[in-house]
Amino acid sequence: MNMAEYELHCFAQSGNAYRVALMLNLVGADWRPLFVDFFVKGIPRTTEYRSAINEMGEVPVLVHGARKLSQSGVILTYLAERTGKFVPRGDEQRLEALRWIIFDNQKVNGFLGPYRFLRNFAKPRGHPAVMEFLKGRIDNALGIVDKRLSAGDYILGSEPTIADLSLVAYMYYPAEEFGFDIAANHKHIAAWLDRVRSLLGWAHPYDLMPGYPLPQ
Amino acid sequence: MNMAEYELHCFAQSGNAYRVALMLNLVGADWRPLFVDFFVKGIPRTTEYRSAINEMGEVPVLVHGARKLSQSGVILTYLAERTGKFVPRGDEQRLEALRWIIFDNQKVNGFLGPYRFLRNFAKPRGHPAVMEFLKGRIDNALGIVDKRLSAGDYILGSEPTIADLSLVAYMYYPAEEFGFDIAANHKHIAAWLDRVRSLLGWAHPYDLMPGYPLPQ
């Protein structure tokens, strides 16, 4: 049996996991996905998963030799440092990338993810007041990202970095899953999504990770 | 006029800003707070603030010489590297601290902050369905932190690091402001909050930053 260098605990619908799967693909890593059944079996929430894989009860988890890393922002940082690709140049850029990664996890995809989950997958679906709350926060955060991207091709300027790979997390999923169209309402984000999509090795989350479509 | 080495844009009710104010005080830095009027004037949301201070429309912002840093996780990282204090030791610990800082920003204080805001300060107050949504996420995240702290005095083990200073963000504010008692329901968190409180230089957020109490 062939072992891949990197193994990624993930599933197709997770934009958090997609950040890492995309980076692995873009850097041409030798990797394979390990399917985590979130929707039918609820694996990440089980005691076994929490004790053996990730105490935070989440994907993604990257296995690399003896290392087991979780939180996409950590994994992107690790891969950038190891591969020298998508790495922010210099101390100032390193901190600036981290700034956008934290902002993303808290306010951009940190709200886009739950919004899409509550609209598409959760049973029961999200309460309208919750959806309105999340949407307000999303609109504010997307506005900040769009404004940022009006000043340069990528978040840190002319070159793509891990800050971009973090921020695209949920943005390639179909607009129908959100009920609103991110690209149509934010022209700088739209152009940037096209730019990232044109990078060699880009693939859609539903093609890159197992578990799509969901069993009926 | 005396200039302090560090200046921190902040206000007393912001747990996000408290992380940084607390670290500055714990390391004995020469610092002073710059009051940002969030509640009466809504300063962080203004175009002026966004263009001159922080495009993300948030506090904290640390000014250090020509540098202007935002996102508490970035500032804690910067201060740890500069001062050598509360710094995670070695590569593995550095990534592990970052893991908890991102988790904190997304799911622990990332939800505690809005919950307390919607319960105490927002007009109108938060919708009950929103409060229930946030509380469910908070309970899950606090459970994960409590379990982690059952294994060691601090998040990374025997010594306090920036992961701890991040995670305490909103946890010293009065229980009445949340309507539930974090410490009473999580004994390992309670003991850890006592440990951090006993560090030389610790001060309560309402004593450390300007703007408390709010004008009536």
HADDOCK unambig.tbl for C-alpha pairs under 7 A between the chains (distance, minus, plus):
assign (segid A and resid 56 and name CA) (segid B and resid 144 and name CA) 6.35 0.50 0.50
assign (segid A and resid 70 and name CA) (segid B and resid 99 and name CA) 6.97 0.50 0.50
assign (segid A and resid 71 and name CA) (segid B and resid 99 and name CA) 5.75 0.50 0.50
assign (segid A and resid 74 and name CA) (segid B and resid 95 and name CA) 6.12 0.50 0.50
assign (segid A and resid 74 and name CA) (segid B and resid 98 and name CA) 6.47 0.50 0.50
assign (segid A and resid 74 and name CA) (segid B and resid 99 and name CA) 5.96 0.50 0.50
assign (segid A and resid 95 and name CA) (segid B and resid 74 and name CA) 6.13 0.50 0.50
assign (segid A and resid 98 and name CA) (segid B and resid 74 and name CA) 6.48 0.50 0.50
assign (segid A and resid 99 and name CA) (segid B and resid 70 and name CA) 6.97 0.50 0.50
assign (segid A and resid 99 and name CA) (segid B and resid 71 and name CA) 5.75 0.50 0.50
assign (segid A and resid 99 and name CA) (segid B and resid 74 and name CA) 5.95 0.50 0.50
assign (segid A and resid 102 and name CA) (segid B and resid 102 and name CA) 6.13 0.50 0.50
assign (segid A and resid 105 and name CA) (segid B and resid 106 and name CA) 5.67 0.50 0.50
assign (segid A and resid 106 and name CA) (segid B and resid 105 and name CA) 5.68 0.50 0.50
assign (segid A and resid 106 and name CA) (segid B and resid 106 and name CA) 4.24 0.50 0.50
assign (segid A and resid 106 and name CA) (segid B and resid 110 and name CA) 6.35 0.50 0.50
assign (segid A and resid 110 and name CA) (segid B and resid 106 and name CA) 6.35 0.50 0.50
assign (segid A and resid 127 and name CA) (segid B and resid 129 and name CA) 6.70 0.50 0.50
assign (segid A and resid 129 and name CA) (segid B and resid 127 and name CA) 6.70 0.50 0.50
assign (segid A and resid 129 and name CA) (segid B and resid 129 and name CA) 6.39 0.50 0.50
assign (segid A and resid 129 and name CA) (segid B and resid 130 and name CA) 6.34 0.50 0.50
assign (segid A and resid 130 and name CA) (segid B and resid 129 and name CA) 6.34 0.50 0.50
assign (segid A and resid 130 and name CA) (segid B and resid 130 and name CA) 4.97 0.50 0.50
assign (segid A and resid 144 and name CA) (segid B and resid 55 and name CA) 7.00 0.50 0.50
assign (segid A and resid 144 and name CA) (segid B and resid 56 and name CA) 6.34 0.50 0.50
